Amino acid sequence: MELQIKKIQLENSTRIAVINARFDSSFPAKMKQVKGSYFSPEIKAWLMPYTKEAWGVFKSVFKGIPVTNLPDNMESVPESIKSNASYEVSNKTKDSTIAVLPSNFIPTEIASAIPEISDAHLIIRYCAEKPDRVFLVVPPQRKDWKDFVNKIPGKWWHSREKLWSVPRTKELFKTFQAYFKDQLLIDRLTPIVLQMTESFTNVKFEKQANKITVHIHPENPDYWCLDLPESMISAHLGTIKNIHGRRWNTDWYIWEVPATLLTKRFLEQYLNDVIKWTFQLAENIPERLPSPVPQHYKSLKEPVVAQFESAITALEQMLMLKRYSWRTIKSYKNSLRQFIMHYNNIKPSQITRTQINAYIMQLIRDKHITESYQNQIACAIKIFYCEVLDQSDKVEGLVQAKRPQKIPQVLTEYEVTRLLQSVDNLKHRCILMLIYSAGLRLGELTNLKLTDIQAQEHRIFVRDGKGKKDRCTILAGKTEHMLRTYLALFKPVHWLFEGADGGAYSDRSVQAIFTAAKERSRINPLATVHTLRHSFATHLLEKGVDLRYIQDLLGHESSKTTEIYTHITKKSWDKIKSPLDDLEI
């Protein structure tokens, strides 16, 4: 790793631009440790604040790594920034490869205003407005200290001040002394002043120490304000985070929840004993808030257009006539666009078979494409020349890559149990239970409608699955019971699992749910949402279910696809004896 830096003026502020001259996968993670740093796609460099604190963290994170000045003719920096940029001057010759940064890198007026924060101490400070709490200054690069503070009961993160606060008790102070020892520093000279907005001074909530109080929102009638006392955080914070549409108000240090019947049912079911309403509920409370108007953002990156873009349009029309899925159409269009742009000055109809093979060979040799991607490119090219240009002789016998016979990742029953037990959110648990108990694909789950759950027959009707095939799969008893609780509480209208806008739940949201549960349960880190489907088939096979029934439940067209699970099942392994055990050694 070799870093190149320079000081630039950007948007009326001074910043330090950092570029890694040599590729290193750990570089972005290290830059994120510098508070306030971010990657600028326009400049193609990381930008960090021009402050003493940021510079001190930067030096500690990249200690011992060579730092050089950027060349003046760097192509990635626009001319408008170059003209205003002022560069640091090295005290070595131009031929030197390592520049020694000057000691007065930070201006004196900034240096005097910003205290030095080192990664060697955790600083404790006090606040007159919160005499029962202490505030912690945790260096951003010390993730181990953050994890320690995050496990403290009653801890609180103040987003405006960027500080942690914990209860001010003797027992907790002794715990800090035992953990940090000489790295604990008490700062009594720098008091913490909580920043309060003008609206905060005019808003007062009637709070109670042993009750979660619900108040009328002083500004937004579509929301209620929910106050969670500090003494009840450890017991009820996880439950409040499960409220659909909840958000944290950083100005008032209070939760905002939608003023809907859905929220009312949730509070009465899970927090009825500790909730106190400070107002009389209206009779015309809506079931849920109206869906927000979708915002269409203009992409900052202009789409790449090939010289013969009409060829891409012709392929798209042919695939749509064949009723290919939109995912396949998108993949084939991108593959063909990259191909014809490789020979941008040659008409697609004039490209020869030799040039087609040379293009694929170059991708294999230089970009190390996978076998699946190679076959995708070959299929897109073959359909284009056969169906669009009627030049089938040009792609006749086009080589298809031999696919590797890989065994899918599978979770054990113990791992699946830990995964499901780590999810407290009712909706999220229903999603993961449904995928595993029915062997659903990700897209099949998000496309489920209320009418697809046939509870009386204990089955799920899967519409328009892979290959545009419909099928039925089983609805487990425990999943059915969990779904009844979910439907009674959330009352979805059309889709079984609705997103924030009332539409179908997104694939990315399901993947985020699985990733979070995987990290909490500490199961196989290579597992994905589709691993639950593989686990469903494998566990059925181990329990003695016939392979033909598993094929129907999974929706496989060929039995050979289902037979792959016979290679990973541990059924009857205990009856197999290694020949080594028969040797007299």
Secondary structure, 3 states (H helix, E strand, C coil): CCEEEEEEEECCEEEEEEEECCCCCCHHHHHCCCCCCEEECCCCEEEEECCHHHHHHHHHHCCCCCEEECCCCCCCCCHHHHCCCCCCCCCCCCCCCCCCCCCCCCCHHHHHHCCCCCCCCEEEEECCCCCCEEEEECCCCCHHHHHHHHCCCCCEEECCCCEEEEECCHHHHHHHHHHHHHHEEECCCCCCCCCCCHHHHHCCCCCCCCCEEEEECCCCCCEEEEECCHHHHHHHHHHHCCCCCCEEECCCCEEEEECCHHHHHHHHHHCCCCEEECCCCCCCCCCCCCCCCCCCCCCCCCCCCCCCHHHHHHHHHHHHHCCCCHHHHHHHHHHHHHHHHHCCCCCHHHCCHHHHHHHHHHHHHHHCCCHHHHHHHHHHHHHHHHHHCCCHHHCCCCCCCCCCCCCCCCCCHHHHHHHHHCCCCHHHHHHHHHHHHHCCCHHHHHCCEHHHEECCCCEEEECCCCCCCCEEEECCHHHHHHHHHHHHHHCCCCECCECCCCCECCHHHHHHHHHHHHHHHCCCCCCCHHHHHHHHHHHHHHCCCCHHHHHHHHCCCCHHHHHHHHHCCCCCHHHCCCHHHHCCC
